[in-house]
Amino acid sequence: MPGAYSADLQERVLDACEAAEVERAEIARRYRISEATLYGWWKQWKAEGRREAKPHAGEANE
């Protein structure tokens, strides 16, 4: 299984989606992520207003 994506990549992908210059499928291809990953990030951002990943279980929320 691949490692976690960087917060920077997620931010750039969501910025590209927000700019809506091309379809999301094209954005996924450009950034070499799956459309499902892109959709999950987009859905999370719209529903919860956050662009970063949730902390892992057991990590302290400071």
N, C-alpha and C positions, 0 to 999 in steps of 0.2 A: 504494500500500500504506500502511495506517495506521502511525503511529509506535509505538514501544514503549510498553507499559503501565507505569505507575509501580509501584514496589515497594510503595507504600502501598495501591494498588488491589488488588494481588495478596494482600497481607496481609489486607485486609478481606474479600475473597472467600473465602479459605481459612478465616478465622474464622467466616464465615457457614456454610460447609460443615460445619465442625467442630461448630457449634451444632446443625446438622441440624433447624432449625425448619421448613424447606420443602425441596422437592426441588431438586436441582442445576439442573434446567432453569429453574426459577423464579429461582434465584439469578443465573444467567447473564442472564436478562432484566432483573432489577433493576439489575445493574451494567453492562448493555449490552455484554457480551462474548459471544463464541460459546461454545456448549457444549463445543466441541473445545478451546478455550483453557482453559476451566475444568477440563476433564478432564485436560489436559496438566499444569496446575499441581498438581492434586490427586495425580496419578500421581507426579510429580517429588517432591513433599513426602513421600509415603508410601514411595517407593523409596529416596530419598537423604537424607531428613530436612532438606532445606533449602527455604526459601520464596522465596529471591531468585533472580534470573536468573543464569545462568552468565556470567562475563566474556566479552566479545567477544575473538575471536582477535587476538593481538598486544598485548593489554593486559597490563601487568605485574601479577602476583599478589603483592601486598604483604602 
